[in-house]
Amino acid sequence: MNKQLATHLGAIARLAREQMSLTQVQVAERVGMASAVYSRVERGHMIPSVETLKKLCIELMVSPEDMMGLTESSTSGARARPEDDTTLRRLIFVARKLDAGKLDALVHVATELAR
């Protein structure tokens, strides 16, 4: 097992879960894992199967690239507020799934919120 990958994956999963105000039990149920097994993932003690990783990415709204540390911002610790990058990447991940009308509505809402 690649311990560095397991640790990174667990940290990203924990951060995303906490930002969504979910418990480990809730995430485990959503992806079809035992809560004790999911806890091991978050602690960096195991790497889930590819199918489970896919489910985690969907449920936690994190791209596979970010989850596995393949993006520059997910591997660099030099940013002042890394949670901002994670939140923005999650928003982009969700926005890419929207149809044109919903994406336009999201842009309007974001524009109003930014004022």
C-alpha positions in Angstrom: 0.0 0.0 0.0 1.2 3.5 -0.8 1.0 5.2 2.6 1.4 8.7 1.2 -1.5 8.2 -1.2 -3.6 6.6 1.6 -2.9 9.5 4.0 -3.7 12.1 1.3 -6.9 10.4 0.2 -8.0 10.1 3.8 -7.4 13.7 4.6 -9.3 14.9 1.5 -12.2 12.6 2.3 -12.3 13.8 5.9 -12.2 17.5 4.8 -14.9 17.0 2.2 -17.1 15.1 4.6 -16.8 17.7 7.4 -17.5 20.5 4.9 -20.7 18.7 4.0 -21.6 18.2 7.7 -21.8 14.5 7.3 -20.8 11.8 9.7 -18.5 8.9 8.8 -21.5 6.6 9.3 -23.6 8.6 6.8 -20.8 8.5 4.1 -20.2 4.8 4.7 -23.9 4.0 4.2 -24.0 6.1 1.0 -21.1 4.3 -0.6 -22.0 0.8 0.7 -19.1 0.4 3.2 -19.0 -0.5 6.9 -18.4 2.5 9.0 -15.3 1.0 10.6 -13.9 0.4 7.1 -14.6 4.0 6.0 -12.9 5.2 9.3 -9.8 3.3 8.2 -9.9 5.1 4.9 -10.1 8.5 6.5 -7.2 7.7 8.9 -5.0 6.7 6.0 -4.9 3.0 6.9 -6.3 1.7 3.6 -7.0 2.6 0.0 -10.5 1.8 -1.2 -11.2 -0.2 -4.4 -11.6 1.8 -7.6 -15.4 1.3 -7.5 -15.6 2.5 -3.9 -13.3 5.5 -4.7 -15.6 6.4 -7.5 -18.6 6.3 -5.2 -16.7 8.4 -2.6 -15.8 11.0 -5.2 -19.5 11.3 -6.2 -20.9 11.4 -2.6 -18.2 13.8 -1.4 -18.3 15.9 -4.6 -14.5 15.7 -5.0 -12.8 15.0 -8.3 -10.8 11.8 -8.6 -7.8 13.8 -9.4 -8.1 15.9 -6.2 -8.9 12.8 -4.1 -5.7 11.1 -5.3 -3.5 14.1 -5.2 -2.9 14.4 -8.9 -3.7 18.2 -9.1 -1.1 20.8 -8.3 -3.3 22.5 -5.7 -4.1 19.3 -3.9 -0.5 18.5 -3.4 1.0 21.9 -2.6 0.7 23.2 0.9 1.9 26.7 0.0 -1.5 28.3 -0.2 -2.8 30.4 2.7 -6.2 28.7 2.8 -6.2 25.3 1.2 -9.8 24.7 2.1 -10.8 27.5 -0.3 -9.2 25.6 -3.1 -11.0 22.4 -2.1 -14.4 24.1 -1.9 -13.9 25.8 -5.3 -12.9 22.6 -6.9 -16.0 20.9 -5.5 -18.1 23.7 -6.8 -16.6 23.3 -10.3 -17.0 19.5 -10.1 -20.7 20.0 -9.4 -21.2 22.8 -11.9 -19.8 20.6 -14.8 -22.8 18.3 -14.3 -25.4 21.0 -14.7 -27.3 21.7 -17.9 -27.0 25.1 -19.5 -30.1 26.6 -17.7 -29.0 25.4 -14.3 -25.4 26.6 -14.9 -26.7 30.0 -15.9 -28.8 30.2 -12.7 -25.7 29.2 -10.6 -23.7 32.0 -12.2 -26.4 34.5 -11.3 -26.6 33.3 -7.7 -22.8 33.3 -7.4 -22.7 36.8 -8.8 -25.3 38.1 -6.4 -23.5 36.4 -3.4 -20.2 38.0 -4.4 -21.6 41.5 -4.2 
